[in-house]
Amino acid sequence: MPDRRIPTPGAGTTASTAGILRPEEFARHVALRRLPAGPELAPWVENHWVLRWDLPAGTTYRSQVLPHPTCNLTVEHGVARPDAPPAAVLVTGPATRRFDVETAGSGWVWGVRFRPGGFTALAGGVASALAERTVAAAEVLPAATVAALDAFHDTGAAAEEDRERVEAALRPLVGDPDPDHLLVLDVVADMLADRTLLRVAQVAERHGLSERRLQRLFARLVGVGPKWVLARYRVHDVVAALDAGHVGSLADLAAEHGWYDQAHFTRDFRSLVGVTPARYREGR
């Protein structure tokens, strides 16, 4: 197994930056910048991410991103998303399949990527109610927060100042940490750090939980189950290896990342990415 050790929640990281499919092609069309969350929101927010593009007339580009077990709050200008309501401020819940967005002309998106379970712990509700959905932020956030974000405009120059404006809109939501959320963060950090964890039972035992308790925690706070999260991280590793030019056999790649049944590997990969590993490797 590859050693993918990352900092624990105490050091600030509970997610990877993997997931953009064919990242070199993506970078030719869209500029991406990430900024860390400020200290007051860091227990709930993983980072901010900013997309900007300015494509020639008549040119379109479809970006493809693999999901993370998180919610995202976005302020969007110049994006046409048929799956989203007609609002500039949106909340996208956890998804279990590839996320595609077509861009044209010029535009920008300012995104707030929450830690796993972070949006629910901060804003309330049940994460599973947002799974596979994009909703107007007004449905799930206070009116004052949405109004402040709706008035936000990305300057393209002073990113730290822009981040402060976005976080100022969210700070009124900050309260005491939820012990269940802290537990989920520890579990997710463990899943990310140790790729020898292949089964939910292993994770539950390591953290002194029953599988039922772990399932309930993930349903309420994360919105997807721990089994899916474990498989998703491994698929991300495989995609990263293929994007880096892996030249060995797909069977060896699958075994290296914990799949010993080729059909199971292909099914997990296609469910998340939308194509088989062989087709992805061929560039289709």
N, C-alpha and C positions, 0 to 999 in steps of 0.2 A: 504494500500500500504506500502511496506517496505520503511524505510527511508534510501536512498542511497546517501545522500549528499556527494559531493566531492568538492575539491577546485576549484575555478573558474580559467579561463585562466590566470589571474594575478598571481595566486599561482602556475601555471605550469601544471595543469592536464586537459586534454580535452578528455580522454579515460580511460576506465577501463582495468584491466588486465584479465578480464574474457574471455572465449572462447575456452580454451583447453578442449576437450572432454575427460572424464575419466582421470582426471589429475594425479591420483595416478599411473595408469598404464603407462602413459606417462613418469613420473619421474623415473620409473624403467628402461627405455630404453634410455632416452635422458636427458642430463643435460642442464638446461635453466638458463641463467643469464640475468638480465636487468640492464642497466646503464642509468642514466639520461643524457639528452642532455646538452652540454656545453652552457654557457649563450649566445654566439653569434648566435647559431642555435636554441635555445629553442623556439623562436617565431614560428618556422616552424616544428621542430622535437619534437615528443613526447618523444621518448627514443631510445636507442640502445638495441638490444636483440641478444644474442649469444647462439647458439645450438652446442653441441658437443656430439658425440656418438662413441662408440667402441664396436660393437656387436660381439659375437662369430661367427665363420665361419658357414655358413649355416643358420644363424638367420636373419630374417627380421622383421621390425616393421613398421606398417602403422599408422602414427600420423594423427589425425583428429582435425581440428581447425575451429571454427566458424569465419566468417569474421567480420572485423570492417570497418567503413566507411573511410578508409585511403588507401594510397599508401605505399608500402614498397620497399626500395632499398636493395638488398642483394648481398653479395659476397659469393658464394657457392662452396664448395669443397667436393666431395664425394657424391653428390646428383644426382640421375637420375630422371629427371622430364620430362615425355613425352609431357607435355603441354608447355614446355619452349624451347626457341632457345638454340643452343649449345654455350653458353657464360657463363663465371664465374660471370659477373656483370649483374644483372637483375633488372628490375623494374616491380613490380606486382601491377596492379591497383585494385580498389575496386571490390570485388566480392560479389555476393548475395547468394552464396551457400557454403556449407561446403568445406573446403580446405584440401585435403588429400595428404600426401607425404610418400612414402615408403623409409625407410632407411635400409642400410645393410653395413657391414664392419665398417669402421671408416670414419669420416668426420666432417665437421663443417660448420656452416653458420653464418656470421655476418650480422645482419639486422639493417636497419635504419627505424624505424617506424615514418612516418610523422604524424603531426596533421591532422585532417580532413581539407582538402583543402590546406595543407601545401606544398605538392609537386608541385602543380600547381602554387601556389603563389611564390614559389622559382624558379622553372624551366620554368614556362610559359606553354602555351598550354591550352587545355580544358580537364578536368578530365574525362568527359564521354567518350572520345576517348580511354581511358585506361581501362574502365570498363570491367570486365571479361577477362582481357588479361594479359599475362606476355610477356614482350618484352626485347630484349637486351638493356642495358642502353645506348649504343651508338646511339640508335634511338631517344633518348629524352634528353640526357645530352651532354655537350661539350666533345670533344675528350680528352682534358687534364684531366678532372675530371674522366672519365672512365679509362684512362691509369693509373692514380694514384691508383684507387681502384683495378684495375686488378693486380697491383703489390703488393697489400696488402696481408699479410699472418697472420692469427690469431696465436698469440704466445701461447695462453692458460695460460699465467701466468700474464702478465702485462696488464690487461684489460684497465686501464685508459690511458696507453700509446697507446694502439691500438685504443681506441676511438679518441684520439687526431689525429692520422694519418688519420682516416676516415673523421673526421670533417675538417681537413686541406684541403682535396680534395674538400669539399663542400663549404668552405667559399667564394671562388671567386663568387659564385652564389648569395651571400647575397646582398640585396638591401633594399630600403625603404619598410616598411610594407604596405601591400595592405589593405586599409580600408574595402573592401568587405570581405577579409579574416578574419579580426578582428571581423567583424559582425558575420560571420559564426561560429567562435570560441565561441562567446557569446551564440549563439543559441544552438550549440551542448552541451556546458557546462550546459545550462539550461535543455536540454533534459535528460542529464545524472543525474542531481541533483534532478529533480522533476518528479517522476514517475506518478504524476497525469496528466501530459500532455499526452493525448492519441490521439489527432487529430492535423493535420497540422494547421487547423484554429486557435486553441488555441495558438500554437506557434507563428504564424504570428501576431495575435492580441497582444500578450505580447510584441513583439519586434517592433510593429508599422509598420509592413510590410504587403503588400498584399500577398495572397497565390501565385500568379503568380510570383511576385518578389522573394519570397523565393525559389520557384521551380527553377527559373533561376540561382540563386546564387548557389544552390546545384549542378545543372547540370554542371556549369562551373568549380566550385572549388572542389567539393567533388566527383562527378561522379555517385552518386546515390541520389534518391529523399528523402526528409525529412520524408515522410510517411514510407518508408522502414527503415530509421534510427530509428524512434520511435519504430516500431515493433521489430527490431533487438535487441535493448537494453532490451526489456521486455523478449524476448526469452532467451537471455543470463541469465537473472535472474532466469527464470524457470529451465534452464539446471543446473545452479549452485545449485538450491534447490534440484533437483533430484540427482545430484552427491553427495550432502551432506546427502542423505538418507531420503528425504521427505517421510513420511509415510501416509499422508492424501490422500484424493481423488484427482484425476487429475482435476475434475470439480472445487473443492475448490481452487486448486493451480492456475488454469486459472483465476478464478474470483479475486483472491488476486492480480493478476498482470494485471488486467484491461480487461480481456476477459469475456464477458457475453454470448457468443455464442460458444458452444463447437466445432462446426464444423469449425468456423473461427479460433479458437485457434489451432486446430489440423492442419489446412491448413497452417497457419503461421509457426508453429513449423516444420512440415515436409518439407516445402519449404526451410528452412534454414539448418536444421539438417540432412535431408535426410531420416528420419524415423519418425513414429508417436511418440508422447509422451509415449504411453504405451509400444511400442517396445524399446524405449530408456531406459525406467525404467527397463525393463526386461533384459537389457544388450545385446540386439541384434542390 
